[in-house]
């Protein structure tokens, strides 16, 4: 039965505590321990029941209880204290303001998921949590940034495991009106309704706002009555759910709809940052908006988009990149292409590696790369992988010059640090660590903290984790177990035992089974009465990933078969609550991916700042973080072609490291203090070397300095005088492409021969035929390095040559470079397009090399 009328009912807060509402509707509270305590004081049990959702907590609190709180001096005084902190946070001068007045603008950040807090289940895992941490640090640093995403009615699935360990998925509906969400309305007070065109008609959506400190996050929702087509109403039902049709519909709403939402809200982004390929359609819509605003054609407008857009790739394997069949693209974009006034072939080529190919699918990653000028991988090693993966786009450049750099991921320290550790840091590092989170000078002081104090707080966190795990298992399994079996769970885990954590998505490449490869050996290790070990595991497999589900089932069945239930526990329905308890309470954080398939990973960073030592394959972020004194490595960064051989070798290395290093060190206690001194030294080194370097404070500053500010400046240059500079750049590029085939390097000579030694200048000349192009259109470079056994240059560098004279189409260049090393060295010469408005010379995908004789 449906109602005749509907309306929203919310709590009526007494005036004295009305500030609670403002605090509840800003997720600043979730990284402020005092604000969290404020809500817990209302009703601790209910706070946990509502998954730490302050709006739901207030709405469910009886009116008489709210009135009592308003009359309790201790509560109102604490509320005033927290509110004053909140106001100070909003008003204080920020890092971004110190960069100067010429950096004003608007940065739009697009992501398909956001992990802000467990009370807002709009995330599935690492990508979403990273996006949430990005927004939090952007708020801390004062960036003029806006988030854009989708609002999922059912979010990501809830995981339920059967008695035999098989994963089932349960989807629960989110009540948006009981969340810290504000529905955006038009001038008449009605919900703001926008639309995108899809094959069956228009898909309508409304916009909600979530406030994260100073940063607004706008989320699009298609579950509205205006969508008479049920399929379109269900577009934003589930994160990563539905069919391929659902996926392209979601990405059109996110990208095209997201840009239209910003425009309707009064924003004109100067910079757009696309976090992974799902939102790359935003770059096409952005280009279309420039066409309309400046009355210029698609390719001129594309120059503005390209020069002021950032694309971040998170996927280290080709199969993980989103692609759509061309017939599906044509079905969805046929009319849209006409509005761009370009050919179907030119449109589809935006998502293809080379020229238009009717047999090649449309790649969202390629679209992001083609319509941006700033691109990055998310760790140093991932940068190497990404440059190899996408070399075909820049095929005339060496792999190491593919212009995909890296900005290594980080974590939002205040969100993930244990309160016990934060109080220690306040006392010994000064509260400066909270604001200057990326300062190495701050973290270098970690050694002044007495080891006894760090160890005491770590022990308390382990006790909390063990007690939580027991209660959680009893709660989850009470329907299946007898009272006696429920009581036996109180014997699971030991708060004094070395505790390993493993929590992540159950994709097969992450190799959760590696530690279970030799169960007899594992059982001996874990059940040693003098030096026992225990392990907590959590994580979900994608609903369609049968192999991942089988891994979970295999673990649970092997644990039972070998009688290890008291030593190895699987916590189902992994979320941010479980994640926080694990990273804070475990002693060791295990990570066993197949190198180099982990783009970055961030859970190990969260563990490290809480004194939990990493035990990991040298992949992702750990490849650049590990220094031999801040954790443990499995192997030495080898890569294998035989998977079976790799698993045998690396599982052996894992067991050996446990038996020979980790377990002895953990249980080697000082005779008086009873603390493991060597272990504490590693804990301190881990915090010292990781906390600042792998924070999102550092990460967002890197994005700002390397990408956002240069993009802001590019935007201003190209939009001046109604985009006249963009038109100029387009015409210049057209001319370069038309004439490039005539560019030839006719002759390259060493000016002076003789003996060469390190540091000696190598002088050379080059004769270049530029055809109808001018010397100002190009740069000519010497490209030099060591010659490897295959006769190819490696460890390369380059230097510009100078024009010395011109004779019609022929131009003479000279220059030098210094021999950087001994051994067999060599060089070649190349010509690249060059224009003051281009971000980098590779963006035209053109390069002419001297012919090899």
N, C-alpha and C positions, 0 to 999 in steps of 0.2 A: 504494500500500500504506500503510495507516494503522498507527500503533504501538499496541501493547497497553498500554504505560505511557509517560508523558511526565514530564519534570522539567526544572528550570532549572539550568544549569551556569554559574557565573560565575568570574571570576578570583579567585585566592587571594593577596591582597596580603600581603607580609611586614609584620610589626607595625610596623617603623620607618616605613613609608610608607602605613600603613592610612588616614591622613587623606585620601589621594587620593580614596577612595570618597565621603566626605562632600562634598568639593569638587565631585566629578563629578556628584553628584545635586542640586546647587543651581546654577541658572543665573546666580547672582551672578557666576560666573566670566566670563560673556560680556560684561560691561561693566567688567571689571578686566583691564588689559593684563598685569599681572604673572601673574595666574592663567592667562591664555591662553598666556603664554610658558612657564609651568610644564608644561602639557600638550604644547606643541611640543617641549620638551626630551626628552620620552620618545621620540618618533619623528616628525620633521617631515613626512616623506613620508606616513606612515600617518595622521597628523593630517589632512592634506588628503584622503586617500583616504576617510576615514570622515566627511567633511563636517563636521569639527570637533565630533564627538560624543565626549565624554570617556569615557563608559561603554563605547562600542564600542572606543575606543582601548585602554583598559585590558584589556578582554576579549580583544583580539586580540594583545596583547603577550605573547610567550612567558614562561613562568615564570622561566627563567634570566635573562632581561632584567630582569624585575621585581626579582629578587634582586640583580642588579648595581646597579640604581638605589638599592636600600636600603643598599648599601654605599658609594655615592658621596657623600662629604661635601658636595660643592658642591650636589648635587641635594637632599639631605635638609635642608640649611640653607635653601635657597631654598623648599622645601616648608614648613618651619616658619615662615618669614617670611610667605608667602602665607596660610597657615592663621591666623596671628595677625591679619593684616589682616581676614580673613573673620570671625573671632570678634569683633573690635572693631566691625565693621560691624553685626553682629547685636545687640550689647549697648549700643551708643552711644545717648545720648538723642536723640530725633528731634523734628522740627518739630511733629508732631501732639501730642506730649506737652506742648509749651509752651502749648497751647490751653486746658488746664484739665482737671480730673478729671471734669467732668460730661459729657464727650464720649465716654465709653466706650460701645462698642456693636459691632455687626457689620454691615459693608457688603458685600452680595453684588453682584458685577459679572458680568453675563451678556453673552457675545458668541459669535457662531457660528464665529469663527476667531481664532487668536492667532499672531502672528509674533514669536516670542521669539528665535530663532536659526535659521540654515539647517540645523542638525542636528536640528531638530524641524519637519518640513515639514507644518505644520498650518495653513497660511495661503495665501491667493492673492495678496494685494496690500495696498493701503493701509489698509483697514479692520482687517485682522489685525495689521499692524505697529503701527498706532495702539493697538490693544488691548494688545499686548505692551508697548509703551512706557508705557501707562497703569499696568500692573501694576508695572513696574520703578520708576517714580516713586512709586507708592503705597508700595512697599517702602522706598525711600530716605527718604520723609517719615514713615514709621512709621504709616500708616493701618491700622486694623483691617479690612482688605479681603480678600475671598476671590473668586477668579475661578471661573467656571463655563463650560464649553464642551463640545464634542463631540470625540472622538478618532477621527480618520479613518484607516481601515486603509490606504487608498491615498493619502490626502492630496489635494493638488491635482495636476493633470497635469504631466508633464514635457514640455517642448516640443521637437519635432524638426522641422527645416525640410528639405524636399526640395531638390534642386538647382535647381528652378525657383521656390523660395521659398514653397511651400505648407506651412502648419502642420499637422503631425500630432501627436496626443496619445498619450502613453504613460503608463500608470499602473503605478507600482511599489508593492509591498507594504512597509509599514513593520513592522519587527520591534520590537514594543513592549518586549520583554525585553532589548533591546540599546540602549535609550534611557534617559534619566534619569527613568524613570517608576516609581512605586511602586503596586502593586495594593492597593487598600483591602480589608481583611478584617474579618470579624465576630469576636465573642468566641471562637468555636471555631476560629479560624484559617482559615476558608474564605472565598473571595472574597465580598464583599458583593454580593448580587444583588437588584435592585429591578425594578419593572415599571411600564408604563403600558398602558392599555387602547386597543386599535386594533380596527378592524372585524372582522378575522379571528381575534382573540384577543389575548392579552397579548404585548407585546414586552418582553423582558427585557434588562437592561443591567448591566454592572459599572462600577466607578468606579476611575479611576487618578488619582494625584496627581503633579503637577509642581511643584517648589518654585522660585519666582522670588524670591531674596533672602528676605525675611520673609513674602512673600505666597504662600499655597498656591493652586494652580490645579487644580480638580477637573474631570476629563474623562470623559464617558460613552461607553461602548463596547458596541454591540449584537452584535458578532461573537463570540457565545458559543454553546456547544452547547445551552443551555437554549432557544434560539430554534429550535424545530423548523420553523417557517415560514421558508424561505430568504429570502423578501422582507424579513422583519423582521430577520433576521441581517445583511442587507446595508444596513440603514438608514444606518449610519455608515461605509460603504465610502469614499465620495468627497465631498469638499467641492464644493458646487455641481454635483454630478453627478446622474444619474438623471432621473426623471420628476417631474411635479407631485405624484404620490402620494408619491414619495420625499421631496420637499421638505416637505410637511405632516407626514409622519412624523418627519423630522428635527427640525422645530420643536416638535412635541409632546414628543419625547424631551428636547430641550434645555430647553424652558420648564417643562413639567409634571414631567418626569423630573428636571430640575435642582433644582427646589424640593424634591422628595421625597428626592433624594440629600443635600441639605444637612441636612434633618431627620434622616435616618438617621445622618448623621455627627455629629449633636449640635449643629448650628448652628440658631439661630433668628434670621435676619437682621432687624435693626432697620430697615435701609434696603436697597432693591433698586434697582440702576441697570441699565437695559436699553439696551445699546449697539446701536441699530438694531432694526428691527421683528422680526427673525427669532426673538428670544427672548421676545416679548411674551406668549405663553401663560403664562409664569411668573407674571404678575400675576394671572391668573385662579386658578391653583393656590395662590398666596399668599393670596388672598381666601378660598379654600375652607379652607385651614389655619386661618385666623383664625376662621371659622365654627365649626370643630370645637373649637378651643382655648378660645374664650370662650362657646360655645353661643349664638351670635347669628346673625341671618339674613344673606343674601348682601349686601344693600344696606348694612347696618350695618358688616359686615366690609369692604366696599368703601371705606368712609371711611378706615379705617386704611391700606389698601393705597395709596389715592390720595394721602394726605397724606405718605407716607413713601417714595414711589417717584419715580425720575428716568427720563426717556426722552430719549435723544439720537437725532436724525434726521440721516442723512448724505446723503439723496437729494434733489437739487434739481429732479428732473423727476417728474411724477406716474407715468409709466410704470415708473419704477424702484422703486416701492413694492410690497412683496409683497402680493398679494391672492389669495383663494381663492373659488371658486364656492360658493354657499350649499348646493347639494346635496352637495358634498364636505364642507363643514363639518358638515352634519347627519349624514352617514354616520360621521364620526369622533367627534362629540360628543354623539350622541343620549343615551347613557346618562350621560355626564358632566353634561349639563344637568340631568338629573333629580336628581343628587346635590346640585346647587346650589339646587334648589327654586325655580327661576325659570322663566318661560315661554321657549320656544324663541325667540320674537320678541324678548324682552328680551335674551337672550343674544346673538343675532346682531346686534342693534342696537349692541352694544359695539364692533363693527368697522365701523360705518357712520357717515356724516357727520351725518345727522339722525335722525329717527325710523326705526323699522324699515321697510325697503323691500325687498320680495321680488325686485326687479330689480337690486339693488345688491350687488356682491361684498363679501366680508368683507376689510377692510384691516387688516393687521398694524400699520401705522403709526397708523391711527386707534385701534386697540385700545390701543397704547402711550400715545397722547395722552389717551384717555378714562380710563385707570386710573392716571394719574400727575398730580401737581400741579406738578412741575418739569420743564420741557421746554426743550431747547436745540438750535439749529443749531450748525454747527461752524466758522463764520466770520461776520464782521459782515455781509458781502454775502449769505451763505446765509441769515442770519436774515431779511433782507428778503424773499428768495425764499420761504422757508418760511411766513412770515406771510401772504403772498399765496396760496400753495398751499392752506393749511388755513383760510382765512378763513371758509369755509362752516360750519365747526364752531362758530365764534364769530360768527355772521352778524349779530348785533345790535350788534357792536362795530366801530369803525373798524379798518381793516387794521393800522394802526400800533399798535393796542392788543391785537392777538392775542397772547396771553401766551407766545409762543415767543421766547425771547431767544437769545443766542449765547455760547458759550465757544469761542474759536478754538482749533483743534488745536495741538499742539506736538510736539516730538520729544525723545527721551531722549538728552541730550547725550553722556553717557559711552559710549553704545552706538555713536554715529555719528561721533564726532570722530576724526580721524586721530591716530595716536600722535605723529607729528612735531609736530602742532599742540598736542596736550595738553602735551607737554614744554615748548613755547614758553610756553604759558599758565601752567604751573607756575612757570616762571622769572620771568616778567614780571608776571603778574596775581596771583601767589601761589596755592597750592592751594585757596584759598577758592572759586575758580570751580567746583570739583567739587561742593561742597555747597550753596553759595548761587548755584546756576545761574541763577536768575531775577533776580538782583540787577543792576540797571542800573549801579550804582556800580562793580561789578567790571568790567563790559564797557566802561565809559567809559575804562578805563585801556589799552585796546587800542593807542592811539597811541604808547605808550612802547615798543612792540616795534619794533626797527629794521626798516625795509622790506626791507633786504637779507636778513634772516633769514627773514621770511615768504616772500619770493620763492624763496629757496633751497629751503625745505621744499615749496613748491608745485611747483617743478620736479621734485623727487624723486618726488612723488606722480604727476606726469604720466608720468615715465619708467616707474614701476612699472605704471601703467595700460596703457601701450603694450606693454610686454613681456608682461604678462598677456594682453592681447587677442591678440597674435600666437600665443602658446602655446595659448590656448584655441581659436582658429580652426584651428590645425594638428591639435589633438586631435580636434575635432568633424568635420573634413573629411578626415581621412587616408584614410578608406575610399573616398572619391570621387576623390581627386586623385593624380597621379603624384608621385614624389619631387621632380622639378623644380618642379612647381606648389606643393608644400608649402614648398619653399625660397623661392619668390617671396613667400610670406606674410611673410617676414622683412623685406620692403621695405614692407609695409603700415604706415601711420601713421608719424609722425615725433615723437619726444619733445620737440622744440623748437617745434612748431607749435601755434597757437591751436586748442584742442580744445573742441568743443561736445558736450554730452551730452543725449540724449533717451531717457528710460526710463520707461515707464508702461504701463498696460493699453491695449490697442489697441481702444478703443471709438471709433466714428466721430466722436463729438462732440469728442474730444481732438485731432482734425485733425493726425495725424502727417504727412499729405501737404502741409501748408501750405508748408513750406520747399521742397518739391519741385515747386511749381506752375510755376515757370519754370526748366526744367532748363538751358537755355543760360546764363542769368544765374547760376544756382547753380554751374555748372561754371567760369565765369570767376572767380567769387569764390574757390572752393576751390582752383583750380590756379594762382593768381597766384604766380609763382616768388619774388617779393620778399616777399609777405605771404600765405602759404598758410593754409588753414583745413582742419580735418578734423572728423569727427563720428562718434561711437559711439552706436548705437541698440540698445535692448533692450526687450522686453515681450512679453506674451502676449495673444492674443485669446481670448475665452470660446469653449469648444468648439462652442457652437451659434451663434456670431456669424460667419456667413459673410462679411458686409461687413468685419468687422475683420480676418479672415484675408486678404481681398483687398487690404486696405491694406498688410499686411506684404509680400505677394507683389509688389505694385506697386512698393514701395520697392526691393526687391532686384532686380527686373528693370530698373528705371530706372537704378539704380547701374551695373549691367552694361552697359546699352545706351549709356551716356555715358562708359564707361571710368573710373569713379570708385572702383573697388574699393580702391585704395590710400588713398583719402581718406575714404570712408564705409564703416563696418563695422557689421554687425548681429551682436550677440552673442545667440545663441539660448539658450533655457531660463533666462530671467531669474530670479534669486533674490537673497537678501540678500547673498551674497558679491559678485556682480556689482554690486549696488546700492552697496555700500560703496566698491568700487574706483572706480566712476564718479563718485560725488558728491565723492570726495576728490581724484580725478585730473583732472577736467575743469576748464576755465577758465570755461565758460559753461554754464548749465543752461536748456534751452529748454522752454517750456510754451506750447501754442497751442490751448487749449480754446475752444469757443464760449461767450462770456459770456452768461448767468451759470450755466452748467451744471456748473462745477467747484465742488463744495460747499466744499472747503478745499484739499486737496492738502498733502502734507508733504514730498515729496522735495526741493522747493526749499528748505525750511528746513534739511534735512540738508546740502544743498549749501552753503548760505550759511555755516554754522558752520565749514566747511572752506575758506572763502575763494573758493568758486565763485560767480560772479555770475549772478543770475537775469536771463533775457531772456524776458519772459512777457506774455501778455495780462493785463490788470487784472481778474483773476477770482479767486474763492476767497480764500485768505489773502493773496495778493500785492496785492489791491486795497487792503488796509489796511496792508500792510507797506511798499510802495514810496513813497519820499519824494523821488525825483529824484537822490539822491546815494548810493544803496546798490544800484544795479543798473540794469536797462533795462526799459522798458515797450514793448509793441507796441500802438500806439493810445493812446487816452485814456479808455478805459472806455465806448466807444460800444456800443450794442446795435442790431442790424439786423433787419429783417423779410425781407430778400432775402439768402439764403445765398450765392449766387454773387457778388453785389456785395460782401458782407462778405469773402469769401475773396480777391477781387481787391485790395481796399483793404488788408487786413491782411497779405497776403503781400508787397505792395509796401512797407508799413511795416517789415516784418521785414528785407527785403533792404536797404532804406535805412539802417536802424539798424546792420546789419552793416557796410555799406560806409562809412558816414559817421562812425560813432561807435566801434563795438567794435573793428574791425580796426585803424584808425589808432591808437587809444589803446593797444592791446595791443603793437603793434610800435614805438611811439614810445619809444625807449630813451635813458636818460641817457648822455651821451658818456663818462663815467668809470665809473660803477657798472654800466652796461648793464642797468639795471632800468627797467621802465615805471612811472614815479613816479605818474602820474595813475591808472593802473590799480590800483596798490597803495593809493592813497587810497580808491578805491571798494571794494576788498576789505576794508579796515579798517572803513569805514563800514557795509558789509554785515554784518560780524561784530558790530560794536558795536550796531547797531539791531535785529538779528534774534535773536542767540544767547539772550539772556535772555527777551525778550518772547515768543518762540515755542518755549519749552521746555515739556516736559510737567511740569516742576517748577511753573512758573507755572500751567499748565492744571489740574493736579490740585489745587493750592491753591485755584483758582477754584471747582472742583467742590465742594471741601470747605467753603469759606466760604459759597458761595451756595446749595448744595443739600444736601450730606451732613449738616452740623451742624443746619440748620433741620429736615431730615427726621427726624433723631434725636430732636429735641425734640418734634416732632409725634407721633412714634410713642409716646413716653412719655406724652404728654397723653391720647392716644386709647385706650391700652391699660390705663390705670389702672382698678382695680376691675372687672376682667374685661370691659373694653371698654364700660363704661357711658357714657363720653363719646362714643364712636362711635355708640351707639344714640341718644343725645340729639341729635347732629348730624344723623343720618339723619331723625329725626322733625321737626326744625326745617326741613330741606330739603323734606320732604314738604309741610309747611304752606306754605312759600314758593311752591312750584310750584302748589299748589292755589289760592292766593289771588292769584297774581301778575297775572292778567288784570284785576283790579280796580284795580291801581295806575295812577294817571293824574296828569299834571302839568296842573293847570287853568289856571294863569296865571303868566307870567314878566314882571317889570317892572324897568326901570332906575329906581333910587330917585332919582337926581339926574341931570338932563340938563346940557347946556352943552357947552363945548369940551372935547375930550379931547386929551391929549398923553402922550408916553412917560413912564411912571412914575406917571401919575395913577390913583388908585383908581377902578375902575368898580364902583359899589355896585348890588346887585340884590336882588330878592326873588322867591320862588317859592311858589305855593300847590299843595300836593300832597295828593291823595286816596289814602290807603294801604289803603282798605277795612278788612279785619279785621286787617291787619298792624300792628305797633307801630313807632314811630320807631326803636326799638333794633334792628329787623330790617333796617334799610336805612341807606345813606348817600346823601345828596343832594349833587350836585356841579355846579358851573358848569364847562363845557367850552368853551374859548375858543381863538382863533387868528386868523390872517390869512384873508381870503376870497379865493379864487383866481378866475380868469376864468369858471370853471364854477359859481360861486356856492357852493362848498363850502369848509369850514374846512380849513386846512392849517397846518403848524408849530404844532400844537396843544399845549395843556397843560390841566390841570384843578385845581380847588381845592374843598375841602369847604365846604358851606354849613352854617350853624348853625340848629338848631331854636329858634324864638323863642316860639311858642305852639301849642297844639293845641285844636281844637274837634271832639270826637267823631272822625270819620274824616278830618277835614281838618286839615292841619298846615302851619304857616307857617315858611318858611326865609328867612334873609337871609345875605348875605356880600358879599365883594368880591374883585376881582383887579386887578392893576396892568397897564396897557397895556404890552405888551412891545415894541411896534414901531410904526412909522408906517404910513400907508396904510390901506386899508379893513380894518377888524377886525370881528369878530363873536363871538357866544357862543350857547350853548344850555344847557339844564339836563337832567340825567339822574338816574335813581334806580337804585341797584344793591343787590343783597342784601348783607348784612354780618353776619358772625358771627365771634367771636374764634377759633374753631377752623378757619375756612376759610383756606386758604393765600393765595388771591387772589379778589377779587370776581367774576372772570369764570368761575369753575369751575362755576357753575350755568347758564352760557350765557344768562343773563337780564339785560336792561337795558331800562328804559323811558325814552324820550326825550320832551322837550317837543314837542308838535305844531307843525309849521311853519304859520304863519298864511297 
